[in-house]
Amino acid sequence: MVPTSLNGLGSSEAKVGRRNSKGDMREQAILEGAYELLRTVSMRSISIDDLAKRAGLSRSSFYFYYESKWQVLSALLSRVTSDVYSASQLIFERPAGMSPEAAIEHAVSEVIQVWEQHGHVLREVGDAAAGEAELQAQWDTILGRFIDAAAAGIDRDRATGVAIDGPPARSLAAALMWMGERNLALMSARSANAIPLEDMVETVTTVWLRTVYGLEWKPR
């Protein structure tokens, strides 16, 4: 099932195609078709004709909306990232009265679920970014937004005595975010070196709680 986030661009990083009120449905069809194709076929193996045919468009019509298949992947990345960011929200800022243990565990669980849903897109981004400079820059910008939000949360919790002292907040946030990104990417790639899915919540939550708060994870 195509995620609801594809019905509206969640952030501005993507370099999307030209838009008009009549063309939105066609552009949406391109994105939804690409999202489904990527479940079973790599973007490197998908042609413009494949994307156009899946959307019920001619090749020339496709180019009215996107200049390349990598631009389509860029648009998909921006949209699925909004779901990952929403799932991570409790890492960045907790409601009053919620403990760090509950917030981190819930957020980690939500991120894993969302990543499982969108992993086929994020896996393709990881594969393509090394050869596509604009896509790499977009991914770096997105991760930077996550890191900045996590660092702000760490600084707030240190200021109130909830979090323990340690490395500069942004450096710590970067280490934790890149750890999570790599582990989830390995999970999506079905790597033998990935943390087993059944151990992921405990493992990642433990790392966050110990390094940021000096706390132990206790399963609820």
C-alpha positions as CSV (number, residue, x, y, z in Angstrom):
1,M,0.0,0.0,0.0
2,V,1.4,3.4,-1.0
3,P,1.9,5.6,2.2
4,T,-0.3,8.6,2.7
5,S,2.7,10.8,2.8
6,L,2.9,10.4,-1.0
7,N,-0.3,12.5,-1.2
8,G,1.6,15.6,0.0
9,L,5.2,16.7,0.0
10,G,6.5,16.7,3.5
11,S,9.6,18.8,3.1
12,S,11.3,20.9,0.5
13,E,14.5,19.0,-0.1
14,A,13.2,17.2,-3.2
15,K,13.7,18.6,-6.6
16,V,10.2,18.0,-7.9
17,G,8.8,18.3,-11.4
18,R,6.8,21.2,-12.7
19,R,3.3,21.4,-11.3
20,N,-0.1,22.6,-12.3
21,S,-3.6,21.7,-11.0
22,K,-4.3,19.3,-13.9
23,G,-0.9,17.7,-13.7
24,D,-0.8,16.9,-10.0
25,M,-2.6,13.6,-10.6
26,R,-0.2,12.6,-13.3
27,E,2.8,13.4,-11.2
28,Q,1.2,11.5,-8.3
29,A,0.8,8.5,-10.6
30,I,4.5,8.6,-11.5
31,L,5.5,8.6,-7.9
32,E,3.1,5.9,-6.8
33,G,4.2,3.7,-9.8
34,A,7.9,4.2,-8.9
35,Y,7.2,3.5,-5.2
36,E,5.6,0.1,-6.1
37,L,8.2,-0.8,-8.8
38,L,11.0,-0.3,-6.3
39,R,9.6,-3.1,-4.2
40,T,11.0,-5.6,-6.6
41,V,13.2,-3.8,-9.1
42,S,16.2,-1.5,-8.4
43,M,16.1,2.0,-9.7
44,R,19.2,1.3,-11.8
45,S,17.2,-1.3,-13.7
46,I,14.1,0.8,-14.1
47,S,13.9,2.8,-17.3
48,I,12.0,6.0,-18.0
49,D,9.7,4.0,-20.2
50,D,8.9,1.7,-17.3
51,L,8.0,4.7,-15.1
52,A,5.9,6.3,-17.8
53,K,4.1,3.1,-18.7
54,R,3.3,2.4,-15.0
55,A,1.8,5.8,-14.7
56,G,-0.2,5.5,-17.9
57,L,1.8,8.3,-19.6
58,S,3.9,8.7,-22.7
59,R,7.6,9.1,-22.4
60,S,7.3,12.8,-23.5
61,S,4.7,13.4,-20.8
62,F,7.0,11.9,-18.1
63,Y,9.6,14.5,-19.0
64,F,7.1,17.3,-18.4
65,Y,7.2,16.4,-14.7
66,Y,10.7,15.0,-14.1
67,E,14.0,15.3,-15.9
68,S,15.3,11.9,-14.8
69,K,14.4,8.8,-12.8
70,W,16.8,10.1,-10.1
71,Q,14.6,13.2,-9.7
72,V,11.7,10.8,-9.1
73,L,13.7,9.0,-6.4
74,S,14.6,12.4,-4.9
75,A,10.9,13.3,-4.7
76,L,10.1,9.9,-3.1
77,L,12.9,10.4,-0.6
78,S,11.5,13.7,0.5
79,R,8.1,12.3,1.0
80,V,8.9,9.2,2.9
81,T,11.4,11.1,5.1
82,S,8.5,13.1,6.5
83,D,7.1,9.8,7.9
84,V,10.4,8.9,9.4
85,Y,10.7,12.4,11.0
86,S,7.2,12.2,12.4
87,A,8.0,8.8,13.9
88,S,11.1,10.2,15.5
89,Q,9.4,13.1,17.1
90,L,9.6,11.9,20.7
91,I,13.4,11.7,20.4
92,F,13.5,15.4,19.6
93,E,10.9,16.7,22.1
94,R,8.9,14.8,24.8
95,P,5.5,15.9,26.2
96,A,5.6,17.1,29.8
97,G,5.4,14.1,32.1
98,M,6.8,11.5,29.7
99,S,10.0,9.8,30.8
100,P,13.0,9.5,28.5
101,E,12.7,5.7,28.7
102,A,9.1,5.7,27.4
103,A,9.8,8.4,24.8
104,I,12.9,6.8,23.3
105,E,11.5,3.3,23.3
106,H,8.3,4.5,21.6
107,A,10.2,6.5,19.0
108,V,12.6,3.7,18.1
109,S,9.7,1.3,17.7
110,E,7.9,3.7,15.4
111,V,10.9,4.5,13.3
112,I,11.6,0.8,12.8
113,Q,8.0,0.2,11.6
114,V,8.1,3.2,9.2
115,W,11.5,2.1,7.9
116,E,10.2,-1.3,7.3
117,Q,7.4,0.2,5.2
118,H,9.6,2.6,3.2
119,G,12.8,0.6,3.3
120,H,12.8,-0.3,-0.4
121,V,13.0,3.5,-1.2
122,L,15.6,4.3,1.4
123,R,17.7,1.3,0.3
124,E,17.7,2.6,-3.3
125,V,18.7,6.1,-2.1
126,G,21.7,4.6,-0.3
127,D,22.7,2.6,-3.4
128,A,22.3,5.6,-5.8
129,A,23.7,8.4,-3.7
130,A,27.3,7.6,-4.2
131,G,26.9,8.2,-8.0
132,E,24.3,11.0,-7.8
133,A,25.8,14.1,-6.2
134,E,22.4,15.9,-5.9
135,L,20.8,12.9,-4.2
136,Q,23.8,12.6,-1.8
137,A,23.5,16.3,-0.9
138,Q,19.8,15.9,-0.3
139,W,20.3,12.9,2.0
140,D,23.0,14.8,3.9
141,T,20.7,17.7,4.3
142,I,17.9,15.4,5.6
143,L,20.2,13.7,8.1
144,G,21.4,17.1,9.2
145,R,17.9,18.1,10.0
146,F,17.5,15.0,12.2
147,I,20.8,15.6,13.9
148,D,20.1,19.2,14.6
149,A,16.7,18.3,16.2
150,A,18.2,15.5,18.3
151,A,21.0,17.8,19.4
152,A,18.5,20.5,20.5
153,G,16.7,17.9,22.5
154,I,19.9,16.7,24.2
155,D,20.8,20.3,25.1
156,R,17.4,21.0,26.6
157,D,17.6,17.8,28.7
158,R,21.1,18.6,29.9
159,A,20.0,22.1,30.9
160,T,17.3,20.7,33.1
161,G,19.5,17.9,34.5
162,V,17.6,15.1,32.8
163,A,20.5,14.2,30.5
164,I,24.0,13.5,31.6
165,D,27.1,15.5,30.5
166,G,29.1,14.2,27.6
167,P,30.5,15.1,24.2
168,P,29.1,18.2,22.4
169,A,25.4,17.6,21.8
170,R,25.6,17.8,18.0
171,S,28.5,15.4,17.9
172,L,26.7,12.9,20.1
173,A,23.5,13.3,18.1
174,A,25.4,12.7,14.8
175,A,26.9,9.5,16.2
176,L,23.5,8.2,17.3
177,M,21.7,9.2,14.2
178,W,24.3,7.7,11.8
179,M,24.3,4.5,14.0
180,G,20.6,4.3,13.5
181,E,20.7,5.0,9.8
182,R,23.3,2.4,9.1
183,N,21.6,-0.3,11.2
184,L,18.3,0.4,9.5
185,A,19.9,0.4,6.1
186,L,21.5,-3.0,6.8
187,M,18.1,-4.3,7.9
188,S,16.5,-3.0,4.6
189,A,19.3,-4.6,2.6
190,R,18.8,-7.9,4.5
191,S,22.4,-8.0,5.4
192,A,23.7,-10.8,7.5
193,N,25.4,-8.2,9.6
194,A,22.1,-6.4,10.5
195,I,20.8,-6.4,14.0
196,P,18.1,-9.0,14.1
197,L,14.7,-7.3,13.9
198,E,13.6,-8.8,17.3
199,D,16.6,-7.2,19.0
200,M,16.5,-3.8,17.3
201,V,14.3,-1.9,19.7
202,E,16.2,-3.1,22.8
203,T,19.6,-2.5,21.3
204,V,19.0,1.0,19.9
205,T,17.0,2.1,22.9
206,T,19.7,0.9,25.2
207,V,22.4,2.8,23.3
208,W,20.4,6.1,23.4
209,L,19.4,5.8,27.1
210,R,22.9,4.9,28.3
211,T,24.8,7.6,26.3
212,V,22.3,10.5,26.6
213,Y,20.7,9.8,30.0
214,G,22.8,7.3,31.9
215,L,19.8,5.1,32.2
216,E,19.1,1.4,31.6
217,W,16.5,0.0,29.3
218,K,13.7,-1.9,31.0
219,P,11.1,-3.6,28.8
220,R,7.6,-2.4,29.4
